[in-house]
Amino acid sequence: MDWINTDDRLPENGEKVLGFSEGEIFVCRYEADDVDNEGFFDHGHAIFTPEYWMKLPSFPKRKP
């Protein structure tokens, strides 16, 4: 997985991703407006604008 510049592409509406901003990484959700497709990244009641984002890795598999 590689980091994606927010100027190049944005996540799907409602998708949880990793966001990178000012040297920190956050788990956040991208929320887009259906009317004008403007969106924001929500990090637990805080809105921020990351420079890059990345899909979350898959969950680990449990041993039976």
N, CA, C and O atoms as a Maestro MAE file, in Angstrom:
{
 s_m_m2io_version
 :::
 2.0.0
}

f_m_ct {
 s_m_title
 :::
 protein
 m_atom[256] {
  # First column is atom index #
  i_m_mmod_type
  r_m_x_coord
  r_m_y_coord
  r_m_z_coord
  i_m_residue_number
  s_m_chain_name
  s_m_pdb_residue_name
  s_m_pdb_atom_name
  i_m_atomic_number
  :::
  1 25 0.848 -1.183 0.000 1 A "MET " " N  " 7
  2 3 0.000 0.000 0.000 1 A "MET " " CA " 6
  3 2 0.887 1.237 0.000 1 A "MET " " C  " 6
  4 15 1.909 1.292 0.683 1 A "MET " " O  " 8
  5 25 0.475 2.210 -0.771 2 A "ASP " " N  " 7
  6 3 1.219 3.461 -0.843 2 A "ASP " " CA " 6
  7 2 0.332 4.617 -0.406 2 A "ASP " " C  " 6
  8 15 -0.895 4.543 -0.471 2 A "ASP " " O  " 8
  9 25 0.978 5.681 0.038 3 A "TRP " " N  " 7
  10 3 0.269 6.900 0.403 3 A "TRP " " CA " 6
  11 2 -0.237 7.573 -0.867 3 A "TRP " " C  " 6
  12 15 0.453 7.587 -1.887 3 A "TRP " " O  " 8
  13 25 -1.441 8.130 -0.801 4 A "ILE " " N  " 7
  14 3 -2.062 8.803 -1.934 4 A "ILE " " CA " 6
  15 2 -2.212 10.280 -1.584 4 A "ILE " " C  " 6
  16 15 -2.767 10.616 -0.538 4 A "ILE " " O  " 8
  17 25 -1.730 11.149 -2.439 5 A "ASN " " N  " 7
  18 3 -1.848 12.591 -2.225 5 A "ASN " " CA " 6
  19 2 -3.315 12.982 -2.366 5 A "ASN " " C  " 6
  20 15 -3.984 12.563 -3.311 5 A "ASN " " O  " 8
  21 25 -3.817 13.788 -1.425 6 A "THR " " N  " 7
  22 3 -5.223 14.197 -1.466 6 A "THR " " CA " 6
  23 2 -5.524 15.081 -2.679 6 A "THR " " C  " 6
  24 15 -6.686 15.217 -3.061 6 A "THR " " O  " 8
  25 25 -4.505 15.680 -3.285 7 A "ASP " " N  " 7
  26 3 -4.715 16.454 -4.511 7 A "ASP " " CA " 6
  27 2 -4.957 15.533 -5.707 7 A "ASP " " C  " 6
  28 15 -5.575 15.943 -6.689 7 A "ASP " " O  " 8
  29 25 -4.475 14.289 -5.629 8 A "ASP " " N  " 7
  30 3 -4.611 13.338 -6.731 8 A "ASP " " CA " 6
  31 2 -5.919 12.557 -6.685 8 A "ASP " " C  " 6
  32 15 -6.564 12.352 -7.713 8 A "ASP " " O  " 8
  33 25 -6.307 12.123 -5.483 9 A "ARG " " N  " 7
  34 3 -7.504 11.285 -5.341 9 A "ARG " " CA " 6
  35 2 -7.965 11.296 -3.890 9 A "ARG " " C  " 6
  36 15 -7.153 11.438 -2.975 9 A "ARG " " O  " 8
  37 25 -9.266 11.148 -3.684 10 A "LEU " " N  " 7
  38 3 -9.828 11.087 -2.341 10 A "LEU " " CA " 6
  39 2 -10.462 9.716 -2.120 10 A "LEU " " C  " 6
  40 15 -10.803 9.027 -3.081 10 A "LEU " " O  " 8
  41 25 -10.621 9.320 -0.860 11 A "PRO " " N  " 7
  42 3 -11.262 8.026 -0.574 11 A "PRO " " CA " 6
  43 2 -12.737 8.040 -0.960 11 A "PRO " " C  " 6
  44 15 -13.299 9.082 -1.297 11 A "PRO " " O  " 8
  45 25 -13.344 6.868 -0.904 12 A "GLU " " N  " 7
  46 3 -14.786 6.747 -1.114 12 A "GLU " " CA " 6
  47 2 -15.511 7.382 0.076 12 A "GLU " " C  " 6
  48 15 -14.977 7.426 1.184 12 A "GLU " " O  " 8
  49 25 -16.707 7.864 -0.159 13 A "ASN " " N  " 7
  50 3 -17.502 8.467 0.905 13 A "ASN " " CA " 6
  51 2 -17.735 7.454 2.030 13 A "ASN " " C  " 6
  52 15 -18.174 6.334 1.773 13 A "ASN " " O  " 8
  53 25 -17.445 7.841 3.261 14 A "GLY " " N  " 7
  54 3 -17.634 6.990 4.428 14 A "GLY " " CA " 6
  55 2 -16.499 6.024 4.705 14 A "GLY " " C  " 6
  56 15 -16.556 5.279 5.683 14 A "GLY " " O  " 8
  57 25 -15.473 6.016 3.875 15 A "GLU " " N  " 7
  58 3 -14.369 5.067 4.025 15 A "GLU " " CA " 6
  59 2 -13.433 5.481 5.164 15 A "GLU " " C  " 6
  60 15 -13.043 6.643 5.267 15 A "GLU " " O  " 8
  61 25 -13.078 4.511 6.017 16 A "LYS " " N  " 7
  62 3 -12.077 4.739 7.058 16 A "LYS " " CA " 6
  63 2 -10.701 4.533 6.446 16 A "LYS " " C  " 6
  64 15 -10.462 3.545 5.751 16 A "LYS " " O  " 8
  65 25 -9.796 5.474 6.709 17 A "VAL " " N  " 7
  66 3 -8.452 5.432 6.137 17 A "VAL " " CA " 6
  67 2 -7.443 5.942 7.158 17 A "VAL " " C  " 6
  68 15 -7.816 6.448 8.216 17 A "VAL " " O  " 8
  69 25 -6.167 5.803 6.831 18 A "LEU " " N  " 7
  70 3 -5.113 6.471 7.584 18 A "LEU " " CA " 6
  71 2 -4.870 7.817 6.914 18 A "LEU " " C  " 6
  72 15 -4.790 7.895 5.688 18 A "LEU " " O  " 8
  73 25 -4.755 8.862 7.699 19 A "GLY " " N  " 7
  74 3 -4.451 10.186 7.172 19 A "GLY " " CA " 6
  75 2 -3.126 10.669 7.736 19 A "GLY " " C  " 6
  76 15 -2.841 10.460 8.915 19 A "GLY " " O  " 8
  77 25 -2.312 11.315 6.907 20 A "PHE " " N  " 7
  78 3 -1.011 11.841 7.325 20 A "PHE " " CA " 6
  79 2 -1.029 13.352 7.209 20 A "PHE " " C  " 6
  80 15 -1.318 13.895 6.142 20 A "PHE " " O  " 8
  81 25 -0.719 14.037 8.311 21 A "SER " " N  " 7
  82 3 -0.688 15.494 8.316 21 A "SER " " CA " 6
  83 2 0.321 15.977 9.349 21 A "SER " " C  " 6
  84 15 0.278 15.574 10.512 21 A "SER " " O  " 8
  85 25 1.221 16.838 8.917 22 A "GLU " " N  " 7
  86 3 2.204 17.473 9.802 22 A "GLU " " CA " 6
  87 2 2.962 16.451 10.640 22 A "GLU " " C  " 6
  88 15 3.158 16.650 11.839 22 A "GLU " " O  " 8
  89 25 3.386 15.363 10.015 23 A "GLY " " N  " 7
  90 3 4.209 14.363 10.680 23 A "GLY " " CA " 6
  91 2 3.463 13.389 11.572 23 A "GLY " " C  " 6
  92 15 4.097 12.600 12.272 23 A "GLY " " O  " 8
  93 25 2.129 13.419 11.571 24 A "GLU " " N  " 7
  94 3 1.348 12.502 12.402 24 A "GLU " " CA " 6
  95 2 0.396 11.686 11.534 24 A "GLU " " C  " 6
  96 15 -0.030 12.127 10.467 24 A "GLU " " O  " 8
  97 25 0.073 10.491 12.014 25 A "ILE " " N  " 7
  98 3 -0.841 9.597 11.310 25 A "ILE " " CA " 6
  99 2 -2.084 9.396 12.175 25 A "ILE " " C  " 6
  100 15 -1.987 9.157 13.379 25 A "ILE " " O  " 8
  101 25 -3.255 9.496 11.538 26 A "PHE " " N  " 7
  102 3 -4.525 9.355 12.234 26 A "PHE " " CA " 6
  103 2 -5.403 8.352 11.498 26 A "PHE " " C  " 6
  104 15 -5.333 8.238 10.274 26 A "PHE " " O  " 8
  105 25 -6.233 7.625 12.248 27 A "VAL " " N  " 7
  106 3 -7.308 6.854 11.640 27 A "VAL " " CA " 6
  107 2 -8.479 7.822 11.532 27 A "VAL " " C  " 6
  108 15 -8.864 8.451 12.518 27 A "VAL " " O  " 8
  109 25 -9.043 7.942 10.336 28 A "CYS " " N  " 7
  110 3 -10.114 8.908 10.133 28 A "CYS " " CA " 6
  111 2 -11.110 8.362 9.119 28 A "CYS " " C  " 6
  112 15 -10.877 7.333 8.485 28 A "CYS " " O  " 8
  113 25 -12.220 9.069 8.982 29 A "ARG " " N  " 7
  114 3 -13.257 8.698 8.023 29 A "ARG " " CA " 6
  115 2 -13.452 9.879 7.075 29 A "ARG " " C  " 6
  116 15 -13.546 11.030 7.503 29 A "ARG " " O  " 8
  117 25 -13.511 9.569 5.773 30 A "TYR " " N  " 7
  118 3 -13.758 10.615 4.781 30 A "TYR " " CA " 6
  119 2 -15.257 10.747 4.566 30 A "TYR " " C  " 6
  120 15 -15.935 9.755 4.299 30 A "TYR " " O  " 8
  121 25 -15.775 11.955 4.680 31 A "GLU " " N  " 7
  122 3 -17.197 12.219 4.489 31 A "GLU " " CA " 6
  123 2 -17.360 13.240 3.366 31 A "GLU " " C  " 6
  124 15 -16.860 14.361 3.465 31 A "GLU " " O  " 8
  125 25 -18.057 12.855 2.305 32 A "ALA " " N  " 7
  126 3 -18.266 13.736 1.160 32 A "ALA " " CA " 6
  127 2 -19.717 14.194 1.103 32 A "ALA " " C  " 6
  128 15 -20.632 13.449 1.453 32 A "ALA " " O  " 8
  129 25 -19.911 15.426 0.660 33 A "ASP " " N  " 7
  130 3 -21.226 16.009 0.469 33 A "ASP " " CA " 6
  131 2 -21.765 15.536 -0.882 33 A "ASP " " C  " 6
  132 15 -21.087 15.678 -1.900 33 A "ASP " " O  " 8
  133 25 -22.958 14.984 -0.902 34 A "ASP " " N  " 7
  134 3 -23.540 14.472 -2.145 34 A "ASP " " CA " 6
  135 2 -23.844 15.580 -3.156 34 A "ASP " " C  " 6
  136 15 -23.904 15.319 -4.358 34 A "ASP " " O  " 8
  137 25 -24.034 16.805 -2.682 35 A "VAL " " N  " 7
  138 3 -24.430 17.902 -3.564 35 A "VAL " " CA " 6
  139 2 -23.264 18.382 -4.426 35 A "VAL " " C  " 6
  140 15 -23.358 18.379 -5.654 35 A "VAL " " O  " 8
  141 25 -22.174 18.791 -3.793 36 A "ASP " " N  " 7
  142 3 -21.049 19.350 -4.560 36 A "ASP " " CA " 6
  143 2 -19.783 18.507 -4.464 36 A "ASP " " C  " 6
  144 15 -18.723 18.914 -4.940 36 A "ASP " " O  " 8
  145 25 -19.897 17.318 -3.840 37 A "ASN " " N  " 7
  146 3 -18.782 16.378 -3.702 37 A "ASN " " CA " 6
  147 2 -17.608 16.940 -2.904 37 A "ASN " " C  " 6
  148 15 -16.503 16.399 -2.961 37 A "ASN " " O  " 8
  149 25 -17.840 18.022 -2.160 38 A "GLU " " N  " 7
  150 3 -16.817 18.528 -1.249 38 A "GLU " " CA " 6
  151 2 -16.828 17.625 -0.021 38 A "GLU " " C  " 6
  152 15 -17.888 17.163 0.400 38 A "GLU " " O  " 8
  153 25 -15.665 17.373 0.552 39 A "GLY " " N  " 7
  154 3 -15.618 16.478 1.686 39 A "GLY " " CA " 6
  155 2 -14.635 16.914 2.739 39 A "GLY " " C  " 6
  156 15 -13.935 17.916 2.589 39 A "GLY " " O  " 8
  157 25 -14.593 16.143 3.811 40 A "PHE " " N  " 7
  158 3 -13.669 16.413 4.905 40 A "PHE " " CA " 6
  159 2 -13.274 15.095 5.550 40 A "PHE " " C  " 6
  160 15 -13.944 14.078 5.371 40 A "PHE " " O  " 8
  161 25 -12.185 15.122 6.297 41 A "PHE " " N  " 7
  162 3 -11.705 13.970 7.044 41 A "PHE " " CA " 6
  163 2 -12.030 14.197 8.512 41 A "PHE " " C  " 6
  164 15 -11.631 15.206 9.092 41 A "PHE " " O  " 8
  165 25 -12.751 13.260 9.110 42 A "ASP " " N  " 7
  166 3 -13.171 13.354 10.502 42 A "ASP " " CA " 6
  167 2 -12.327 12.407 11.347 42 A "ASP " " C  " 6
  168 15 -12.268 11.206 11.083 42 A "ASP " " O  " 8
  169 25 -11.683 12.957 12.355 43 A "HIS " " N  " 7
  170 3 -10.834 12.179 13.259 43 A "HIS " " CA " 6
  171 2 -11.426 12.278 14.658 43 A "HIS " " C  " 6
  172 15 -10.943 13.052 15.484 43 A "HIS " " O  " 8
  173 25 -12.461 11.505 14.927 44 A "GLY " " N  " 7
  174 3 -13.066 11.484 16.256 44 A "GLY " " CA " 6
  175 2 -13.512 12.842 16.742 44 A "GLY " " C  " 6
  176 15 -13.000 13.320 17.754 44 A "GLY " " O  " 8
  177 25 -14.417 13.463 16.083 45 A "HIS " " N  " 7
  178 3 -14.991 14.768 16.411 45 A "HIS " " CA " 6
  179 2 -14.077 15.936 16.053 45 A "HIS " " C  " 6
  180 15 -14.380 17.077 16.400 45 A "HIS " " O  " 8
  181 25 -13.000 15.684 15.388 46 A "ALA " " N  " 7
  182 3 -12.123 16.756 14.918 46 A "ALA " " CA " 6
  183 2 -11.996 16.614 13.404 46 A "ALA " " C  " 6
  184 15 -11.815 15.511 12.887 46 A "ALA " " O  " 8
  185 25 -12.090 17.716 12.716 47 A "ILE " " N  " 7
  186 3 -11.967 17.709 11.270 47 A "ILE " " CA " 6
  187 2 -10.589 18.235 10.913 47 A "ILE " " C  " 6
  188 15 -10.152 19.257 11.441 47 A "ILE " " O  " 8
  189 25 -9.906 17.539 10.019 48 A "PHE " " N  " 7
  190 3 -8.579 18.000 9.604 48 A "PHE " " CA " 6
  191 2 -8.375 17.702 8.134 48 A "PHE " " C  " 6
  192 15 -9.141 16.950 7.531 48 A "PHE " " O  " 8
  193 25 -7.353 18.286 7.565 49 A "THR " " N  " 7
  194 3 -7.059 18.111 6.149 49 A "THR " " CA " 6
  195 2 -5.695 17.457 6.000 49 A "THR " " C  " 6
  196 15 -4.670 18.135 6.070 49 A "THR " " O  " 8
  197 25 -5.675 16.140 5.795 50 A "PRO " " N  " 7
  198 3 -4.387 15.469 5.625 50 A "PRO " " CA " 6
  199 2 -3.789 15.773 4.255 50 A "PRO " " C  " 6
  200 15 -4.494 16.129 3.311 50 A "PRO " " O  " 8
  201 25 -2.481 15.624 4.177 51 A "GLU " " N  " 7
  202 3 -1.788 15.795 2.899 51 A "GLU " " CA " 6
  203 2 -1.857 14.498 2.091 51 A "GLU " " C  " 6
  204 15 -1.896 14.521 0.861 51 A "GLU " " O  " 8
  205 25 -1.872 13.366 2.802 52 A "TYR " " N  " 7
  206 3 -1.892 12.043 2.181 52 A "TYR " " CA " 6
  207 2 -2.852 11.149 2.942 52 A "TYR " " C  " 6
  208 15 -3.168 11.401 4.104 52 A "TYR " " O  " 8
  209 25 -3.310 10.104 2.274 53 A "TRP " " N  " 7
  210 3 -4.137 9.097 2.921 53 A "TRP " " CA " 6
  211 2 -3.787 7.725 2.363 53 A "TRP " " C  " 6
  212 15 -3.176 7.603 1.302 53 A "TRP " " O  " 8
  213 25 -4.190 6.691 3.106 54 A "MET " " N  " 7
  214 3 -3.897 5.313 2.721 54 A "MET " " CA " 6
  215 2 -5.025 4.427 3.235 54 A "MET " " C  " 6
  216 15 -5.565 4.669 4.314 54 A "MET " " O  " 8
  217 25 -5.381 3.399 2.463 55 A "LYS " " N  " 7
  218 3 -6.388 2.439 2.934 55 A "LYS " " CA " 6
  219 2 -5.874 1.729 4.181 55 A "LYS " " C  " 6
  220 15 -4.668 1.541 4.345 55 A "LYS " " O  " 8
  221 25 -6.785 1.342 5.048 56 A "LEU " " N  " 7
  222 3 -6.405 0.588 6.236 56 A "LEU " " CA " 6
  223 2 -5.960 -0.814 5.841 56 A "LEU " " C  " 6
  224 15 -6.489 -1.376 4.882 56 A "LEU " " O  " 8
  225 25 -5.007 -1.385 6.553 57 A "PRO " " N  " 7
  226 3 -4.618 -2.768 6.261 57 A "PRO " " CA " 6
  227 2 -5.748 -3.710 6.672 57 A "PRO " " C  " 6
  228 15 -6.616 -3.338 7.462 57 A "PRO " " O  " 8
  229 25 -5.735 -4.922 6.137 58 A "SER " " N  " 7
  230 3 -6.751 -5.902 6.520 58 A "SER " " CA " 6
  231 2 -6.493 -6.369 7.950 58 A "SER " " C  " 6
  232 15 -5.379 -6.265 8.464 58 A "SER " " O  " 8
  233 25 -7.538 -6.879 8.573 59 A "PHE " " N  " 7
  234 3 -7.416 -7.373 9.938 59 A "PHE " " CA " 6
  235 2 -6.570 -8.638 9.967 59 A "PHE " " C  " 6
  236 15 -6.540 -9.377 8.983 59 A "PHE " " O  " 8
  237 25 -5.882 -8.902 11.072 60 A "PRO " " N  " 7
  238 3 -5.106 -10.143 11.150 60 A "PRO " " CA " 6
  239 2 -6.046 -11.346 11.206 60 A "PRO " " C  " 6
  240 15 -7.184 -11.238 11.664 60 A "PRO " " O  " 8
  241 25 -5.569 -12.461 10.745 61 A "LYS " " N  " 7
  242 3 -6.352 -13.699 10.792 61 A "LYS " " CA " 6
  243 2 -6.070 -14.393 12.115 61 A "LYS " " C  " 6
  244 15 -4.923 -14.513 12.544 61 A "LYS " " O  " 8
  245 25 -7.140 -14.845 12.747 62 A "ARG " " N  " 7
  246 3 -7.005 -15.549 14.028 62 A "ARG " " CA " 6
  247 2 -6.710 -17.010 13.778 62 A "ARG " " C  " 6
  248 15 -7.195 -17.603 12.816 62 A "ARG " " O  " 8
  249 25 -5.918 -17.573 14.646 63 A "LYS " " N  " 7
  250 3 -5.640 -19.008 14.557 63 A "LYS " " CA " 6
  251 2 -6.825 -19.781 15.106 63 A "LYS " " C  " 6
  252 15 -7.428 -19.364 16.094 63 A "LYS " " O  " 8
  253 25 -7.167 -20.895 14.484 64 A "PRO " " N  " 7
  254 3 -8.338 -21.679 14.967 64 A "PRO " " CA " 6
  255 2 -8.083 -22.302 16.315 64 A "PRO " " C  " 6
  256 15 -8.954 -22.983 16.855 64 A "PRO " " O  " 8
  :::
 }
 m_bond[255] {
  # First column is bond index #
  i_m_from
  i_m_to
  i_m_order
  :::
  1 1 2 1
  2 2 3 1
  3 3 4 2
  4 3 5 1
  5 5 6 1
  6 6 7 1
  7 7 8 2
  8 7 9 1
  9 9 10 1
  10 10 11 1
  11 11 12 2
  12 11 13 1
  13 13 14 1
  14 14 15 1
  15 15 16 2
  16 15 17 1
  17 17 18 1
  18 18 19 1
  19 19 20 2
  20 19 21 1
  21 21 22 1
  22 22 23 1
  23 23 24 2
  24 23 25 1
  25 25 26 1
  26 26 27 1
  27 27 28 2
  28 27 29 1
  29 29 30 1
  30 30 31 1
  31 31 32 2
  32 31 33 1
  33 33 34 1
  34 34 35 1
  35 35 36 2
  36 35 37 1
  37 37 38 1
  38 38 39 1
  39 39 40 2
  40 39 41 1
  41 41 42 1
  42 42 43 1
  43 43 44 2
  44 43 45 1
  45 45 46 1
  46 46 47 1
  47 47 48 2
  48 47 49 1
  49 49 50 1
  50 50 51 1
  51 51 52 2
  52 51 53 1
  53 53 54 1
  54 54 55 1
  55 55 56 2
  56 55 57 1
  57 57 58 1
  58 58 59 1
  59 59 60 2
  60 59 61 1
  61 61 62 1
  62 62 63 1
  63 63 64 2
  64 63 65 1
  65 65 66 1
  66 66 67 1
  67 67 68 2
  68 67 69 1
  69 69 70 1
  70 70 71 1
  71 71 72 2
  72 71 73 1
  73 73 74 1
  74 74 75 1
  75 75 76 2
  76 75 77 1
  77 77 78 1
  78 78 79 1
  79 79 80 2
  80 79 81 1
  81 81 82 1
  82 82 83 1
  83 83 84 2
  84 83 85 1
  85 85 86 1
  86 86 87 1
  87 87 88 2
  88 87 89 1
  89 89 90 1
  90 90 91 1
  91 91 92 2
  92 91 93 1
  93 93 94 1
  94 94 95 1
  95 95 96 2
  96 95 97 1
  97 97 98 1
  98 98 99 1
  99 99 100 2
  100 99 101 1
  101 101 102 1
  102 102 103 1
  103 103 104 2
  104 103 105 1
  105 105 106 1
  106 106 107 1
  107 107 108 2
  108 107 109 1
  109 109 110 1
  110 110 111 1
  111 111 112 2
  112 111 113 1
  113 113 114 1
  114 114 115 1
  115 115 116 2
  116 115 117 1
  117 117 118 1
  118 118 119 1
  119 119 120 2
  120 119 121 1
  121 121 122 1
  122 122 123 1
  123 123 124 2
  124 123 125 1
  125 125 126 1
  126 126 127 1
  127 127 128 2
  128 127 129 1
  129 129 130 1
  130 130 131 1
  131 131 132 2
  132 131 133 1
  133 133 134 1
  134 134 135 1
  135 135 136 2
  136 135 137 1
  137 137 138 1
  138 138 139 1
  139 139 140 2
  140 139 141 1
  141 141 142 1
  142 142 143 1
  143 143 144 2
  144 143 145 1
  145 145 146 1
  146 146 147 1
  147 147 148 2
  148 147 149 1
  149 149 150 1
  150 150 151 1
  151 151 152 2
  152 151 153 1
  153 153 154 1
  154 154 155 1
  155 155 156 2
  156 155 157 1
  157 157 158 1
  158 158 159 1
  159 159 160 2
  160 159 161 1
  161 161 162 1
  162 162 163 1
  163 163 164 2
  164 163 165 1
  165 165 166 1
  166 166 167 1
  167 167 168 2
  168 167 169 1
  169 169 170 1
  170 170 171 1
  171 171 172 2
  172 171 173 1
  173 173 174 1
  174 174 175 1
  175 175 176 2
  176 175 177 1
  177 177 178 1
  178 178 179 1
  179 179 180 2
  180 179 181 1
  181 181 182 1
  182 182 183 1
  183 183 184 2
  184 183 185 1
  185 185 186 1
  186 186 187 1
  187 187 188 2
  188 187 189 1
  189 189 190 1
  190 190 191 1
  191 191 192 2
  192 191 193 1
  193 193 194 1
  194 194 195 1
  195 195 196 2
  196 195 197 1
  197 197 198 1
  198 198 199 1
  199 199 200 2
  200 199 201 1
  201 201 202 1
  202 202 203 1
  203 203 204 2
  204 203 205 1
  205 205 206 1
  206 206 207 1
  207 207 208 2
  208 207 209 1
  209 209 210 1
  210 210 211 1
  211 211 212 2
  212 211 213 1
  213 213 214 1
  214 214 215 1
  215 215 216 2
  216 215 217 1
  217 217 218 1
  218 218 219 1
  219 219 220 2
  220 219 221 1
  221 221 222 1
  222 222 223 1
  223 223 224 2
  224 223 225 1
  225 225 226 1
  226 226 227 1
  227 227 228 2
  228 227 229 1
  229 229 230 1
  230 230 231 1
  231 231 232 2
  232 231 233 1
  233 233 234 1
  234 234 235 1
  235 235 236 2
  236 235 237 1
  237 237 238 1
  238 238 239 1
  239 239 240 2
  240 239 241 1
  241 241 242 1
  242 242 243 1
  243 243 244 2
  244 243 245 1
  245 245 246 1
  246 246 247 1
  247 247 248 2
  248 247 249 1
  249 249 250 1
  250 250 251 1
  251 251 252 2
  252 251 253 1
  253 253 254 1
  254 254 255 1
  255 255 256 2
  :::
 }
}
